[in-house]
Amino acid sequence: MPRVCTKGNASEDVGMADSNALLLATSAMYALEKMGLPEGLIPLTHAIIYVCEAEKSNSVVKALNMAQKDAEDFTDNKVPNHLKNHPSTNGDGHGKYKYPHDYGGYVEQQYMPDSLKDRVYYVPGQNGKEKNIIRKKFRGKDK
């Protein structure tokens, strides 16, 4: 029961709106295991209240479901060659891999197969801390 009340809700219901909910829920489970009853009920109750009061977002679940569906529906897709360990041996027109750290942490390049290259899986919600997430893809561009 405590696992369902804390970790499941923290990741599934709260998600990116407050990522600390999952950390707190996981810590509470650990504390309960190590402290036992009745003392372990205090951190567990703390986590349950935190998760209940936290802003909610299911954008992670939506992204996961969409990605899983595409993985099932597009089984013939190939990883772009520049992302493979041997990009120079296959010329598919995508060029050489660009190491994001050499470009300030993000660089425009195709990471998905051609048929999915424009797919956006994660769309930040407008609750909690998630509303402050700026998609790197849109930096310096109009959304």
ABEGO torsion letter per residue (X at the ends): XAAAAAAAAAAAAAEAABAAAAAAAAAAAAAAAAAEOAAAAAAAAAAAAAAAABBBBAAAAAAAAAAAAAAAABAABBBBAAABABAAABBAGAEBBBBAAAAGGBBBBBABBAAAAABBABBBBABEAAAABBBAAABGBBX
